[in-house]
Amino acid sequence: MSTAVSNSVLSEELWSAEGTALWVKRIVLVVLGIAALAISAKIKVPIPPSPVPVTLGTFAVLTIGTAYGPRMGLATIVGYMLIGALGFDVFANSASGATGIEYMMGGTGGYLLGFVLATFALGYAARRGWDRNVVMLAIAMFVGNIIIYIPGVLWLAHLYTWENAFAWGVTPFLIGDAMKLVLAALIVPAVWKFVGKARG
């Protein structure tokens, strides 16, 4: 497995472009990524009394970070956060009560920060070529999940208690996150194999 940090990522192989076309491509991918994040956040299952619902947001974050690489992935997730901060309904529960910065400072705030950190981390792993191997990508995505959990739990503990932070912010999500991790770790290498066959 290559340890270089110069491997191409999936979005670069699926859609190669130069000059002005490259900037058009980047804008389109960022917009599509933001839309995917917003839609995935709305596919949710409430799990009372936790203030954090189960959503497909983690799946979208892991996949976009891996497919886009660190810079494009970071631009996408930061763009998503900025749109949410302006009050647009792009977060899981932003339509029910608090919006914008107020919502981001609520129970899901730590996880939103974790999304940003995990997107960059997964993009960096993809640059190292980990996205082409199921096992290596699964490891990277496991680490990405931990990166999401850490600020999420710390923020919940700050708002409530440590007991509630683990009961509301960890335990209900373990099985679902494991399933999303496995799915994402299978999809991206499979797409790489398809790309290789198409070019071969």
C-alpha positions, -999 to +999 in steps of 0.1 A: +000+000+000+014+034-010+022+058+018+025+088-005+001+116+000-003+123-037-027+096-049-056+108-069-090+106-052-122+092-068-137+125-079-105+133-098-106+100-117-143+101-125-142+136-138-109+149-150-107+186-159-082+214-164-082+252-165-116+268-163-133+234-165-116+224-133-131+253-114-165+246-129-161+209-118-151+220-083-181+243-079-205+216-092-190+190-068-192+213-038-228+222-046-237+185-051-219+175-019-237+202+001-270+190-013-262+154-004-253+164+031-285+183+035-307+155+021-289+128+042-294+149+074-332+148+068-333+110+065-335+104+102-349+083+130-356+101+163-344+081+194-359+099+225-348+111+249-316+118+229-315+152+212-294+137+184-314+116+159-299+088+138-294+101+103-275+093+071-253+123+078-224+102+089-226+081+058-225+112+036-196+127+055-175+096+053-182+091+016-177+127+006-145+130+025-132+099+009-143+107-027-134+144-027-101+144-009-091+168+020-094+202+003-126+196-017-141+177+011-133+204+036-147+231+012-179+211+009-184+205+046-175+241+056-199+253+029-226+232+044-219+245+078-220+281+066-253+276+049-267+261+081-252+289+102-271+314+080-304+297+091-312+275+062-329+242+070-300+218+062-295+201+095-314+172+110-337+191+133-332+227+121-368+230+110-382+223+145-373+253+167-337+266+168-319+274+135-286+288+125-259+294+151-284+287+179-290+252+165-253+246+160-247+254+196-273+228+207-270+191+213-257+183+178-231+210+178-202+187+188-211+163+161-211+190+135-176+199+144-167+162+142-181+161+107-157+188+096-127+170+112-137+136+099-142+149+064-106+162+063-092+131+079-110+108+054-098+129+025-062+127+038-066+089+041-078+088+005-048+108-007-027+080+008-046+055-013-065+039+016-098+043-003-088+016-028-088-012-002-118-023+018-099-031+050-077+000+050-107+022+042-128+005+069-100+014+094-099+050+082-137+052+085-136+037+120-111+064+130-134+090+112-163+078+133-143+082+165-133+117+154-170+125+151-179+110+184-152+128+205-164+164+201-200+152+200-198+135+234-177+163+249-202+189+239-232+168+251-214+164+285-208+201+286-246+207+280-259+179+302-239+152+320-214+126+311-240+099+318-264+115+294-236+122+269-229+084+265-265+073+269-278+098+243-248+104+221-230+070+218-250+039+227-280+045+203-257+050+173-232+022+175-250-004+154-263+021+128-229+038+125-212+004+121-236-005+092-230+029+075-192+025+079-192-010+063-215+002+035-193+032+027-161+011+030-175-014+004-189+012-021-158+034-027-133+005-034-159-011-057-162+022-077-124+022-080-125-013-094-152-002-119-131+027-129-100+005-134-120-020-155-135+008-176-101+022-184-085-012-190 
